[in-house]
């Protein structure tokens, strides 16, 4: 995308192919506020992962949340909280810069987040792997079934 290449050189932005692989915004076409559109796709990913981590930190009364949350011990929970806080920081940063569009602010956000994203992604891979594997275990859970009809 020609417009992104101009912005990439101007602000030393990450490689577009790498961003597309991580955040899947192939459908974004050239537009006036290209960086805003790219960052919005990133925010969608941030929201999804933050919600997932929040469900571990503070599980609602659902079987899935309780099962997955119970697979983490007290030593692992600080890693979850650390990444949750990072994701919420970036989410709130986006909310702030989105109030008054400034190309440089969006470029700075993209550069800062993407540098941190590599570390967050490694931690998320570990956390999500543990959540996934919690379903392989035969966990004894007391389930009280209420009225179904």
Buried (B, 14 or more C-beta within 10 A) or exposed (E): BEEBEEBBEEBEBBEBEEBBEBBEBEEBEEEEEBBBBBBBBBBEBBBEBBEBBBBBEEBEEEEEBBBBBBBBEEEBEEBBEBBBEBBBEBBEBBEEBBEEEEBEBBBBBBBEBBEBBEEBBEBBEBBBEBBEEBEEEEEEEEEEEEEEE
